[in-house]
Amino acid sequence: MANSGNPIFEISLTDRLRNSSLNSTEDGTDINKPDFRELDLGSSTRPNGFTCITSTSSSSSSSGSMSGPNRFNTNHSGELSGSVESSRRFKPGHTRSRSDSHPLIYSGRSSVNSPAINSFPTGNICPSGKILKTAVPSSKPLKMDVFGSRTGNYGHGSIIRGGGGVDAANANAVKEKNYSLNDPEELKIIGNENYKKGNFSEALSFYDKSISISPGNAAYHCNRAAALMGLKRVAEAVKECEEAIRLDPSYFRAHQRLGSLLLSLGQVENARNHMCILGHQPDQGDLLKLQAVEKHIGKCTDARKVADWWSTLREADAAIASGADASPQLHACRAEALLKLHQLGDAELSLSNARKSESSILGSQSKIFGMLSEAYLLFVQSQLELALGRCENALTTIERAGQIDPRSIEVSVLFKNVRLVGRARARGNDLFKSERYTEACAAYGEGLRLDSSNAVLYCNRAACWYKLRQWEKSVDDCNQALCIQPNYTKALLRKAASNTKLERWAEAVRDYEVLRKALPYDNEVADSLVHAQVALKKSCGEDVYNMKSAEEVKLVLGLEQFRAAISSPGASIVYFEAASNLQCKQISPILHTLSTKYASVNFLKVDVDESPEVASAENVTVLPTFKIYKQGRCMKEVVSPNPEVLESLVRH
């Protein structure tokens, strides 16, 4: 997501959900290579008054659920959370065990009755030095397992930490050999341990195995949702919570987790329905977040209606920061506002963040700004494609949006505009090719009346003005295009050429200097920059005779310096000369003139009398000799050329 104007998020969605499970209370075409020089032809590819909505639901039979008035107090075995719904109270002076004060993960099997104090269910993880004493003998036979070089009686699927137990070096073997048994509780326990350590992928694997054995256990699905959130797989996490609720409609923790997920997606009403459940007090922190998100989305909607794009951007950012940080629709809203504010780079990044989110496939029937959410993402994408000059892509995208939401007026209007803008641009291009520049200007102008933020149409019309010798208008249109798309190289090229025609040398030099950085190997840009610099100095009354002078034809001394020079970027022309040679004296001034004219070429000279080892290494026996090098390799050699041949050599 683009950072422009965006507050820093203090706590990510993943961290919020993970923290909620670990606390004792429950919470929620290349523009530089167009089709032809003058034009861009585009791509050929195609709240206030917050109330809780309560609902009642019947209990379903799932592991750890029960019927009756206390059904919400069901202890779901292995649930990744604490429990605020517990009815236990402690008197002053009484102390609680660590497991009571911080019930991070319930590790016993599902049961209405609490186990005996000294009873440990199968699969417990015991600290070093402790001995397991069970109140009820296990009906399962113990089996001897061998891990590496150690042998021990571990029971059915248990891990004994500490003396004589399984060490970290054998962890993988334990997973492969000891926990592939058909006991979902054993697998769930190891999943819980991995989750607490932040090993979400491993935890997910164990939860998957538990579910494959016992698919009707709601707690397993809720735990799987927590692991998926740790992996930032929002869509799958939502589906797992929904499955847990389907299995046990009274499972409050699944409702709470789903509500938090839906809030992160910006689906306020759906989130409220799951946060406010009959018989339970909703988490006040989650309710405050929900109210804040609802308030900012409302303000964002109002600002968008009146095209107040700065306010729209600010409120979208605030809604995201308040808790809806996984909402693809709000990221798309940021992109639309940035697009309208002519910040195309940031708009592309924000839309990319929206599209990368797999949660965009969720809530296909949810709405934002009066249109279906998925249609809105395509609506914004079509606008961006149009602004970048990709008319066919824009048309295809808005057609898809119309298929998803055929009743949306905004989608219908944009579809009509995209089609008309595409036609106007195509007609303008055809007229330009036919050299009917005045008519082409009118065609591009028609497109701009429909889409005043289209940088390509401005740049193409500037090309028409240039051909009509109306360079002032050409500069104006180029400035409009650059205001919309600051890195638009073709518009900058057209502006620099127009300023040159107007003899605005300072402006031309600035334009070509920017282009020189963007296109370092473009010979035409380099030469145009030198010409503009020469003209600027002349206009200031400076003596610019032989402006580059002998320093621009660099003298090379020694073989090491020679090899380094011919390996430099770009093309290098090496002039082998001797001060006593008559032909060399005649051709040297011509070489200096060429070095001024062709600034993008490296001009070097070697005096064979001073550096005979270079002449010998390059097998130079006749003077004057010119050689062209690229990346240290000799590409061509010319001996005693006339001025025309020499300039042709430099030019090509």
TORKE-642562 format. One record per residue (C-alpha): residue number from 1; residue in one letter; x, y, z. Coordinates in steps of 0.05 Angstrom, whole numbers, plus 5000, padded with zeros to 4 digits. Layout:
N
SITE     n   res      u      v      w
SITE   NUM     a      X      Y      Z
...
***
This chain:
652
SITE     n   res      u      v      w
SITE     1     m   5000   5000   5000
SITE     2     a   5024   5069   4984
SITE     3     n   5047   5108   5044
SITE     4     s   5024   5176   5020
SITE     5     g   4984   5206   5077
SITE     6     n   4974   5138   5109
SITE     7     p   4978   5131   5185
SITE     8     i   5024   5079   5214
SITE     9     f   4986   5018   5238
SITE    10     e   5004   5003   5309
SITE    11     i   4978   4931   5309
SITE    12     s   4968   4888   5248
SITE    13     l   4907   4843   5241
SITE    14     t   4949   4781   5251
SITE    15     d   4978   4808   5315
SITE    16     r   4910   4827   5341
SITE    17     l   4881   4758   5329
SITE    18     r   4942   4723   5356
SITE    19     n   4941   4767   5418
SITE    20     s   4867   4753   5428
SITE    21     s   4883   4679   5430
SITE    22     l   4939   4687   5480
SITE    23     n   4904   4732   5532
SITE    24     s   4858   4710   5586
SITE    25     t   4799   4751   5559
SITE    26     e   4767   4742   5491
SITE    27     d   4772   4795   5437
SITE    28     g   4750   4798   5375
SITE    29     t   5075   4978   4527
SITE    30     d   5143   5012   4540
SITE    31     i   5130   5086   4536
SITE    32     n   5201   5096   4510
SITE    33     k   5188   5050   4451
SITE    34     p   5120   5070   4421
SITE    35     d   5091   5043   4357
SITE    36     f   5120   5103   4321
SITE    37     r   5159   5163   4344
SITE    38     e   5106   5218   4349
SITE    39     l   5048   5183   4384
SITE    40     d   5030   5136   4439
SITE    41     l   4984   5085   4408
SITE    42     g   4972   5046   4472
SITE    43     s   4975   4972   4487
SITE    44     s   4950   4924   4435
SITE    45     t   4930   4875   4490
SITE    46     r   4871   4876   4516
SITE    47     p   4563   5110   5264
SITE    48     n   4527   5140   5302
SITE    49     g   4477   5107   5349
SITE    50     f   4512   5040   5356
SITE    51     t   4466   4982   5374
SITE    52     c   4480   4908   5380
SITE    53     i   4438   4861   5338
SITE    54     t   4423   4799   5378
SITE    55     s   4405   4733   5350
SITE    56     t   4387   4665   5376
SITE    57     s   4409   4599   5348
SITE    58     s   4401   4527   5365
SITE    59     s   4458   4483   5388
SITE    60     s   4486   4431   5342
SITE    61     s   4520   4367   5364
SITE    62     s   4595   4376   5359
SITE    63     s   4653   4359   5402
SITE    64     g   4652   4401   5464
SITE    65     s   4582   4431   5455
SITE    66     m   4520   4424   5499
SITE    67     s   4448   4445   5500
SITE    68     g   4409   4484   5551
SITE    69     p   4416   4555   5578
SITE    70     n   4490   4548   5592
SITE    71     r   4508   4527   5522
SITE    72     f   4555   4586   5512
SITE    73     n   4598   4563   5570
SITE    74     t   4618   4501   5532
SITE    75     n   4691   4485   5539
SITE    76     h   4714   4471   5468
SITE    77     s   4773   4425   5474
SITE    78     g   4837   4455   5448
SITE    79     e   4808   4523   5435
SITE    80     l   4861   4576   5422
SITE    81     s   4836   4629   5470
SITE    82     g   4819   4647   5540
SITE    83     s   4748   4648   5564
SITE    84     v   4710   4709   5590
SITE    85     e   4646   4670   5590
SITE    86     s   4670   4626   5646
SITE    87     s   4623   4631   5706
SITE    88     r   4678   4615   5757
SITE    89     r   4693   4668   5809
SITE    90     f   4750   4670   5859
SITE    91     k   4746   4696   5930
SITE    92     p   4796   4745   5957
SITE    93     g   4858   4710   5982
SITE    94     h   4849   4651   5938
SITE    95     t   4902   4636   5886
SITE    96     r   4896   4607   5818
SITE    97     s   4942   4561   5780
SITE    98     r   4976   4586   5718
SITE    99     s   4929   4547   5674
SITE   100     d   4869   4580   5708
SITE   101     s   4895   4650   5704
SITE   102     h   4918   4645   5633
SITE   103     p   4877   4591   5598
SITE   104     l   4915   4598   5533
SITE   105     i   4899   4532   5501
SITE   106     y   4850   4480   5528
SITE   107     s   4887   4414   5521
SITE   108     g   4837   4365   5551
SITE   109     r   4785   4327   5512
SITE   110     s   4716   4358   5505
SITE   111     s   4675   4346   5567
SITE   112     v   4620   4380   5605
SITE   113     n   4652   4360   5671
SITE   114     s   4721   4385   5690
SITE   115     p   4774   4331   5698
SITE   116     a   4802   4313   5766
SITE   117     i   4857   4359   5790
SITE   118     n   4910   4305   5788
SITE   119     s   4885   4276   5723
SITE   120     f   4923   4288   5658
SITE   121     p   4890   4271   5591
SITE   122     t   4928   4230   5541
SITE   123     g   4977   4272   5502
SITE   124     n   4996   4323   5556
SITE   125     i   5063   4356   5552
SITE   126     c   5096   4349   5620
SITE   127     p   5153   4390   5649
SITE   128     s   5219   4359   5665
SITE   129     g   5220   4317   5728
SITE   130     k   5144   4309   5733
SITE   131     i   5110   4242   5735
SITE   132     l   5044   4229   5702
SITE   133     k   4992   4200   5749
SITE   134     t   4924   4190   5719
SITE   135     a   4861   4183   5761
SITE   136     v   4830   4136   5710
SITE   137     p   4873   4082   5678
SITE   138     s   4878   4089   5603
SITE   139     s   4845   4034   5564
SITE   140     k   4897   4041   5509
SITE   141     p   4958   3997   5513
SITE   142     l   5024   4032   5521
SITE   143     k   5074   4023   5466
SITE   144     m   5148   4028   5463
SITE   145     d   5174   4079   5414
SITE   146     v   5246   4090   5394
SITE   147     f   5270   4161   5377
SITE   148     g   5341   4163   5353
SITE   149     s   5386   4130   5404
SITE   150     r   5335   4135   5461
SITE   151     t   5283   4085   5482
SITE   152     g   5226   4103   5527
SITE   153     n   5155   4084   5544
SITE   154     y   5118   4147   5519
SITE   155     g   5047   4123   5519
SITE   156     h   5000   4137   5462
SITE   157     g   5025   4197   5424
SITE   158     s   5052   4235   5483
SITE   159     i   5114   4279   5485
SITE   160     i   5153   4278   5550
SITE   161     r   5197   4340   5557
SITE   162     g   5259   4338   5600
SITE   163     g   5300   4280   5627
SITE   164     g   5296   4218   5583
SITE   165     g   5246   4252   5536
SITE   166     v   5248   4273   5463
SITE   167     d   5298   4328   5449
SITE   168     a   5295   4382   5395
SITE   169     a   5340   4343   5348
SITE   170     n   5287   4289   5343
SITE   171     a   5228   4336   5333
SITE   172     n   5218   4319   5260
SITE   173     a   5221   4245   5274
SITE   174     v   5169   4254   5328
SITE   175     k   5123   4289   5279
SITE   176     e   5132   4236   5226
SITE   177     k   5131   4174   5269
SITE   178     n   5091   4189   5332
SITE   179     y   5036   4238   5311
SITE   180     s   5009   4206   5249
SITE   181     l   4964   4163   5293
SITE   182     n   4889   4167   5289
SITE   183     d   4881   4209   5351
SITE   184     p   4858   4280   5334
SITE   185     e   4869   4305   5405
SITE   186     e   4942   4284   5403
SITE   187     l   4951   4320   5336
SITE   188     k   4914   4381   5362
SITE   189     i   4959   4387   5423
SITE   190     i   5021   4389   5380
SITE   191     g   4987   4439   5334
SITE   192     n   4973   4483   5395
SITE   193     e   5045   4480   5417
SITE   194     n   5069   4501   5347
SITE   195     y   5019   4557   5345
SITE   196     k   5043   4586   5412
SITE   197     k   5114   4585   5384
SITE   198     g   5092   4622   5320
SITE   199     n   5102   4560   5276
SITE   200     f   5037   4571   5239
SITE   201     s   5051   4526   5180
SITE   202     e   5067   4468   5226
SITE   203     a   5007   4482   5269
SITE   204     l   4962   4484   5208
SITE   205     s   4989   4416   5186
SITE   206     f   4969   4384   5252
SITE   207     y   4901   4417   5253
SITE   208     d   4889   4391   5182
SITE   209     k   4904   4321   5206
SITE   210     s   4858   4329   5265
SITE   211     i   4802   4353   5220
SITE   212     s   4813   4296   5171
SITE   213     i   4801   4247   5228
SITE   214     s   4746   4286   5263
SITE   215     p   4715   4336   5213
SITE   216     g   4655   4350   5258
SITE   217     n   4696   4382   5314
SITE   218     a   4683   4457   5314
SITE   219     a   4743   4474   5357
SITE   220     y   4791   4442   5307
SITE   221     h   4763   4488   5252
SITE   222     c   4768   4549   5297
SITE   223     n   4840   4532   5314
SITE   224     r   4855   4522   5240
SITE   225     a   4827   4592   5228
SITE   226     a   4876   4621   5279
SITE   227     a   4935   4587   5243
SITE   228     l   4911   4613   5176
SITE   229     m   4908   4683   5204
SITE   230     g   4980   4675   5226
SITE   231     l   4997   4659   5154
SITE   232     k   4955   4720   5130
SITE   233     r   4907   4675   5092
SITE   234     v   4845   4715   5109
SITE   235     a   4796   4683   5061
SITE   236     e   4810   4613   5085
SITE   237     a   4807   4636   5158
SITE   238     v   4737   4664   5147
SITE   239     k   4714   4599   5115
SITE   240     e   4740   4559   5174
SITE   241     c   4704   4603   5224
SITE   242     e   4640   4596   5184
SITE   243     e   4648   4521   5184
SITE   244     a   4659   4520   5259
SITE   245     i   4595   4560   5268
SITE   246     r   4557   4513   5221
SITE   247     l   4579   4455   5263
SITE   248     d   4562   4490   5328
SITE   249     p   4520   4554   5321
SITE   250     s   4529   4568   5396
SITE   251     y   4605   4570   5391
SITE   252     f   4618   4641   5415
SITE   253     r   4693   4641   5404
SITE   254     a   4683   4624   5330
SITE   255     h   4632   4681   5325
SITE   256     q   4680   4728   5359
SITE   257     r   4738   4709   5314
SITE   258     l   4695   4714   5251
SITE   259     g   4670   4782   5273
SITE   260     s   4741   4807   5280
SITE   261     l   4759   4779   5212
SITE   262     l   4699   4811   5179
SITE   263     l   4716   4878   5212
SITE   264     s   4786   4874   5183
SITE   265     l   4753   4866   5115
SITE   266     g   4710   4928   5125
SITE   267     q   4645   4888   5128
SITE   268     v   4616   4926   5188
SITE   269     e   4545   4899   5190
SITE   270     n   4566   4826   5182
SITE   271     a   4619   4837   5236
SITE   272     r   4568   4866   5284
SITE   273     n   4522   4806   5275
SITE   274     h   4576   4760   5299
SITE   275     m   4604   4803   5354
SITE   276     c   4537   4814   5388
SITE   277     i   4510   4746   5407
SITE   278     l   4453   4735   5456
SITE   279     g   4478   4715   5524
SITE   280     h   4548   4744   5515
SITE   281     q   4578   4812   5528
SITE   282     p   4615   4834   5466
SITE   283     d   4687   4856   5474
SITE   284     q   4687   4931   5484
SITE   285     g   4753   4940   5447
SITE   286     d   4724   4906   5385
SITE   287     l   4661   4948   5390
SITE   288     l   4702   5012   5392
SITE   289     k   4741   4990   5331
SITE   290     l   4677   4973   5295
SITE   291     q   4646   5041   5310
SITE   292     a   4710   5077   5287
SITE   293     v   4712   5038   5221
SITE   294     e   4638   5050   5209
SITE   295     k   4646   5125   5222
SITE   296     h   4705   5133   5175
SITE   297     i   4673   5092   5119
SITE   298     g   4612   5136   5125
SITE   299     k   4654   5199   5119
SITE   300     c   4693   5169   5061
SITE   301     t   4627   5155   5024
SITE   302     d   4603   5227   5034
SITE   303     a   4669   5257   5010
SITE   304     r   4670   5212   4948
SITE   305     k   4599   5234   4929
SITE   306     v   4622   5306   4923
SITE   307     a   4689   5288   4891
SITE   308     d   4729   5313   4951
SITE   309     w   4786   5267   4937
SITE   310     w   4833   5292   4991
SITE   311     s   4780   5278   5044
SITE   312     t   4764   5211   5011
SITE   313     l   4836   5191   5016
SITE   314     r   4842   5214   5088
SITE   315     e   4780   5177   5112
SITE   316     a   4799   5113   5074
SITE   317     d   4866   5115   5109
SITE   318     a   4832   5126   5176
SITE   319     a   4785   5067   5166
SITE   320     i   4843   5022   5148
SITE   321     a   4883   5046   5209
SITE   322     s   4822   5036   5255
SITE   323     g   4819   4962   5239
SITE   324     a   4797   4949   5167
SITE   325     d   4869   4937   5145
SITE   326     a   4852   4875   5102
SITE   327     s   4797   4908   5062
SITE   328     p   4811   4906   4988
SITE   329     q   4754   4955   4975
SITE   330     l   4785   5008   5019
SITE   331     h   4853   4999   4986
SITE   332     a   4817   5007   4919
SITE   333     c   4784   5070   4945
SITE   334     r   4853   5097   4962
SITE   335     a   4875   5080   4891
SITE   336     e   4815   5117   4861
SITE   337     a   4828   5179   4904
SITE   338     l   4903   5179   4886
SITE   339     l   4885   5171   4813
SITE   340     k   4839   5232   4815
SITE   341     l   4895   5270   4850
SITE   342     h   4942   5253   4792
SITE   343     q   4987   5207   4834
SITE   344     l   4988   5149   4786
SITE   345     g   5048   5113   4816
SITE   346     d   5017   5111   4886
SITE   347     a   4950   5092   4856
SITE   348     e   4980   5033   4820
SITE   349     l   5013   5009   4884
SITE   350     s   4950   5016   4925
SITE   351     l   4908   4978   4874
SITE   352     s   4962   4925   4871
SITE   353     n   4955   4916   4947
SITE   354     a   4880   4908   4938
SITE   355     r   4887   4857   4883
SITE   356     k   4940   4817   4920
SITE   357     s   4893   4806   4978
SITE   358     e   4859   4739   4970
SITE   359     s   4803   4766   5013
SITE   360     s   4779   4804   4951
SITE   361     i   4742   4740   4932
SITE   362     l   4701   4745   4996
SITE   363     g   4635   4780   5004
SITE   364     s   4616   4779   4931
SITE   365     q   4548   4806   4950
SITE   366     s   4574   4860   4998
SITE   367     k   4571   4931   4973
SITE   368     i   4613   4994   4977
SITE   369     f   4592   5062   4950
SITE   370     g   4528   5030   4923
SITE   371     m   4562   4978   4879
SITE   372     l   4582   4906   4890
SITE   373     s   4651   4902   4921
SITE   374     e   4684   4860   4866
SITE   375     a   4654   4906   4813
SITE   376     y   4683   4966   4849
SITE   377     l   4754   4938   4845
SITE   378     l   4746   4929   4770
SITE   379     f   4715   4998   4765
SITE   380     v   4777   5030   4795
SITE   381     q   4824   4985   4754
SITE   382     s   4789   5007   4690
SITE   383     q   4800   5081   4708
SITE   384     l   4874   5068   4720
SITE   385     e   4882   5030   4654
SITE   386     l   4849   5088   4618
SITE   387     a   4894   5140   4651
SITE   388     l   4955   5099   4629
SITE   389     g   4931   5098   4557
SITE   390     r   4912   5025   4556
SITE   391     c   4843   5036   4526
SITE   392     e   4830   4964   4505
SITE   393     n   4848   4938   4574
SITE   394     a   4803   4991   4606
SITE   395     l   4745   4971   4562
SITE   396     t   4753   4896   4577
SITE   397     t   4757   4910   4652
SITE   398     i   4696   4954   4656
SITE   399     e   4657   4903   4615
SITE   400     r   4673   4852   4669
SITE   401     a   4649   4900   4722
SITE   402     g   4584   4909   4685
SITE   403     q   4573   4834   4682
SITE   404     i   4582   4830   4758
SITE   405     d   4539   4890   4775
SITE   406     p   4494   4907   4715
SITE   407     r   4451   4954   4757
SITE   408     s   4507   5001   4777
SITE   409     i   4498   5070   4745
SITE   410     e   4571   5089   4757
SITE   411     v   4595   5026   4721
SITE   412     s   4548   5041   4662
SITE   413     v   4572   5113   4656
SITE   414     l   4645   5093   4658
SITE   415     f   4634   5038   4606
SITE   416     k   4604   5090   4558
SITE   417     n   4661   5139   4570
SITE   418     v   4716   5087   4561
SITE   419     r   4686   5065   4495
SITE   420     l   4680   5137   4470
SITE   421     v   4750   5156   4492
SITE   422     g   4778   5095   4457
SITE   423     r   4743   5113   4393
SITE   424     a   4766   5186   4396
SITE   425     r   4838   5165   4407
SITE   426     a   4837   5114   4350
SITE   427     r   4808   5166   4303
SITE   428     g   4860   5217   4324
SITE   429     n   4916   5167   4311
SITE   430     d   4890   5151   4242
SITE   431     l   4885   5225   4225
SITE   432     f   4955   5238   4250
SITE   433     k   4983   5183   4207
SITE   434     s   4948   5215   4147
SITE   435     e   4982   5282   4166
SITE   436     r   4914   5314   4179
SITE   437     y   4940   5346   4243
SITE   438     t   4885   5397   4254
SITE   439     e   4831   5344   4251
SITE   440     a   4872   5299   4296
SITE   441     c   4876   5355   4348
SITE   442     a   4801   5359   4348
SITE   443     a   4793   5284   4356
SITE   444     y   4841   5282   4416
SITE   445     g   4805   5342   4445
SITE   446     e   4739   5304   4441
SITE   447     g   4770   5248   4481
SITE   448     l   4797   5297   4533
SITE   449     r   4728   5326   4544
SITE   450     l   4706   5257   4565
SITE   451     d   4769   5241   4605
SITE   452     s   4806   5303   4628
SITE   453     s   4859   5262   4665
SITE   454     n   4885   5224   4605
SITE   455     a   4960   5239   4599
SITE   456     v   4966   5202   4533
SITE   457     l   4913   5244   4498
SITE   458     y   4948   5307   4520
SITE   459     c   5015   5282   4495
SITE   460     n   4986   5260   4428
SITE   461     r   4953   5328   4418
SITE   462     a   5020   5361   4435
SITE   463     a   5050   5322   4377
SITE   464     c   4997   5352   4331
SITE   465     w   5012   5422   4356
SITE   466     y   5086   5410   4344
SITE   467     k   5072   5390   4272
SITE   468     l   5029   5451   4263
SITE   469     r   5087   5494   4289
SITE   470     q   5045   5516   4348
SITE   471     w   5100   5501   4398
SITE   472     e   5070   5542   4455
SITE   473     k   5008   5499   4455
SITE   474     s   5051   5437   4450
SITE   475     v   5089   5457   4513
SITE   476     d   5023   5470   4549
SITE   477     d   4995   5401   4532
SITE   478     c   5060   5368   4551
SITE   479     n   5058   5403   4619
SITE   480     q   4987   5377   4629
SITE   481     a   5009   5306   4613
SITE   482     l   5069   5311   4660
SITE   483     c   5025   5338   4716
SITE   484     i   4983   5274   4711
SITE   485     q   5042   5227   4698
SITE   486     p   5107   5259   4721
SITE   487     n   5153   5204   4692
SITE   488     y   5121   5206   4623
SITE   489     t   5184   5204   4580
SITE   490     k   5150   5217   4513
SITE   491     a   5115   5280   4540
SITE   492     l   5182   5305   4566
SITE   493     l   5215   5292   4498
SITE   494     r   5161   5331   4463
SITE   495     k   5166   5388   4512
SITE   496     a   5242   5393   4505
SITE   497     a   5236   5393   4429
SITE   498     s   5183   5448   4432
SITE   499     n   5224   5490   4479
SITE   500     t   5282   5483   4431
SITE   501     k   5239   5509   4374
SITE   502     l   5218   5568   4418
SITE   503     e   5292   5579   4434
SITE   504     r   5278   5573   4508
SITE   505     w   5347   5545   4520
SITE   506     a   5346   5543   4596
SITE   507     e   5281   5503   4597
SITE   508     a   5307   5458   4541
SITE   509     v   5371   5444   4580
SITE   510     r   5331   5426   4642
SITE   511     d   5286   5379   4602
SITE   512     y   5344   5344   4568
SITE   513     e   5382   5337   4634
SITE   514     v   5323   5300   4663
SITE   515     l   5318   5257   4601
SITE   516     r   5393   5243   4602
SITE   517     k   5384   5211   4671
SITE   518     a   5323   5171   4649
SITE   519     l   5354   5150   4582
SITE   520     p   5429   5148   4594
SITE   521     y   5445   5109   4530
SITE   522     d   5401   5150   4482
SITE   523     n   5450   5184   4434
SITE   524     e   5398   5233   4408
SITE   525     v   5383   5258   4478
SITE   526     a   5457   5267   4494
SITE   527     d   5470   5305   4429
SITE   528     s   5408   5349   4439
SITE   529     l   5431   5366   4509
SITE   530     v   5499   5390   4483
SITE   531     h   5466   5432   4429
SITE   532     a   5419   5464   4480
SITE   533     q   5478   5478   4526
SITE   534     v   5518   5510   4470
SITE   535     a   5458   5553   4449
SITE   536     l   5446   5574   4521
SITE   537     k   5518   5597   4529
SITE   538     k   5514   5635   4463
SITE   539     s   5450   5669   4485
SITE   540     c   5488   5693   4548
SITE   541     g   5545   5721   4506
SITE   542     e   5595   5668   4526
SITE   543     d   5651   5644   4480
SITE   544     v   5632   5573   4462
SITE   545     y   5682   5561   4406
SITE   546     n   5705   5489   4409
SITE   547     m   5665   5482   4472
SITE   548     k   5687   5412   4491
SITE   549     s   5761   5427   4475
SITE   550     a   5816   5377   4478
SITE   551     e   5795   5354   4547
SITE   552     e   5735   5319   4516
SITE   553     v   5782   5278   4472
SITE   554     k   5818   5244   4529
SITE   555     l   5891   5226   4522
SITE   556     v   5905   5155   4543
SITE   557     l   5974   5138   4571
SITE   558     g   5994   5066   4584
SITE   559     l   5963   4999   4569
SITE   560     e   5926   4993   4636
SITE   561     q   5891   5060   4628
SITE   562     f   5874   5043   4556
SITE   563     r   5840   4978   4575
SITE   564     a   5800   5012   4630
SITE   565     a   5777   5067   4583
SITE   566     i   5752   5022   4527
SITE   567     s   5713   4980   4579
SITE   568     s   5672   5040   4602
SITE   569     p   5597   5042   4586
SITE   570     g   5576   5060   4515
SITE   571     a   5617   5064   4452
SITE   572     s   5688   5089   4451
SITE   573     i   5725   5116   4390
SITE   574     v   5801   5112   4397
SITE   575     y   5844   5156   4353
SITE   576     f   5915   5131   4344
SITE   577     e   5960   5189   4324
SITE   578     a   6030   5217   4323
SITE   579     a   6047   5290   4332
SITE   580     s   6095   5289   4273
SITE   581     n   6045   5257   4224
SITE   582     l   6016   5308   4174
SITE   583     q   5950   5272   4164
SITE   584     c   5939   5269   4238
SITE   585     k   5949   5344   4244
SITE   586     q   5896   5354   4190
SITE   587     i   5843   5308   4218
SITE   588     s   5850   5325   4292
SITE   589     p   5806   5388   4289
SITE   590     i   5752   5348   4254
SITE   591     l   5753   5297   4311
SITE   592     h   5745   5352   4363
SITE   593     t   5684   5379   4325
SITE   594     l   5653   5310   4323
SITE   595     s   5665   5301   4398
SITE   596     t   5624   5365   4410
SITE   597     k   5568   5343   4364
SITE   598     y   5563   5271   4388
SITE   599     a   5566   5278   4464
SITE   600     s   5543   5207   4478
SITE   601     v   5607   5176   4448
SITE   602     n   5672   5170   4487
SITE   603     f   5729   5200   4447
SITE   604     l   5799   5176   4464
SITE   605     k   5867   5186   4433
SITE   606     v   5933   5149   4438
SITE   607     d   5999   5180   4418
SITE   608     v   6037   5119   4392
SITE   609     d   6104   5154   4406
SITE   610     e   6087   5162   4479
SITE   611     s   6050   5096   4487
SITE   612     p   6082   5046   4439
SITE   613     e   6059   4987   4481
SITE   614     v   5986   5005   4467
SITE   615     a   5998   5011   4392
SITE   616     s   6034   4944   4393
SITE   617     a   5979   4909   4433
SITE   618     e   5926   4935   4385
SITE   619     n   5969   4920   4323
SITE   620     v   5968   4993   4298
SITE   621     t   6019   5003   4242
SITE   622     v   5987   5058   4199
SITE   623     l   5968   5128   4222
SITE   624     p   5918   5157   4232
SITE   625     t   5877   5096   4253
SITE   626     f   5808   5098   4285
SITE   627     k   5779   5040   4324
SITE   628     i   5710   5032   4355
SITE   629     y   5705   4992   4420
SITE   630     k   5646   4968   4460
SITE   631     q   5655   4934   4528
SITE   632     g   5729   4925   4514
SITE   633     r   5720   4892   4445
SITE   634     c   5741   4923   4379
SITE   635     m   5680   4927   4335
SITE   636     k   5708   4965   4274
SITE   637     e   5773   4995   4248
SITE   638     v   5784   5051   4196
SITE   639     v   5852   5074   4170
SITE   640     s   5863   5145   4144
SITE   641     p   5789   5162   4133
SITE   642     n   5765   5227   4101
SITE   643     p   5720   5273   4142
SITE   644     e   5655   5245   4113
SITE   645     v   5675   5173   4127
SITE   646     l   5697   5191   4197
SITE   647     e   5631   5226   4214
SITE   648     s   5592   5167   4185
SITE   649     l   5633   5121   4229
SITE   650     v   5617   5163   4291
SITE   651     r   5544   5171   4274
SITE   652     h   5530   5097   4264
***
